[in-house]
Amino acid sequence: MREVPRRELLTGAAMTGAAVAVGSALPASAATGPAGPVNPHLAPFGPVAIGTADARYDSLVTAHNQRFRGNPATIHVVGATEQVRQVVGEAVAAGGRIAVRSGGHCLENFTGSPEVDTLVDLSQLSDVHYDVNRRAFAVGVGATLGKVYGTLFRGWGVTLPGGTCPAVGVGGHIAGGGYGLLSRRYGMAADHLYAVEAVLVDGSSSSAAGTTYPTASG
């Protein structure tokens, strides 16, 4: 795993997962607690390719901001990094424009542009669990803030200083910084980002751990 400045982690790639270090905002005893149960035998969701003739297409192509509506040839709903890698590789080889959506709550037309040929829906990458090796919480980019907050609170009694809208996808929220009501005291959600797993435009995947920046006090 290579180390890069944390701000560089937030640009130029499709994030599929993130490790969020809880930092000083949360009790250390809770932050280092045992992981929740994980079933390694469960098969990943998807991939599912939805074309324009599919009955699900209209509901899935519509974003939160209904001023914008794209018309991608295919919407790929994925559930694993390998699936993202395959979809991105095929789309790039075909010369099409790709957009990646986690929660679909963006107010701009980044995913709803008519220029987008392939829409990669990451909503099913929504697992939230504790990674004992990194001593951090691993969060799928398709998880909504509501799910993240609920899982962290119910499972470990901790939280993350992010936004207040429960329907926002954590992938886009953290990539944009992640400001919330606790940010004045504990910083933005991105300040607690330790690492990401990303699929690059050439279809390869990469895991990167971010370096931390010194605080004003040190």
Secondary structure, 3 states (H helix, E strand, C coil): CEEEEHHHHHCCCEEEEEEECCHHHCCHHHHCCCCCCCCCCCCCCCCEEEECCCCCHHHHHECCCCCCECCCCEEEECCCHHHHHHHHHHHHHCCCCEEEECCCCCCCCCCCCCCCCEEEECCCCCCEEEECCCCEEEEECCCEHHHHHHHHHHHHCCCCCCCCCCCCEHHHHHHCCCCCCCHHHHCCHHHHEEEEEEECCCCCEEEEEEECCCCCCC
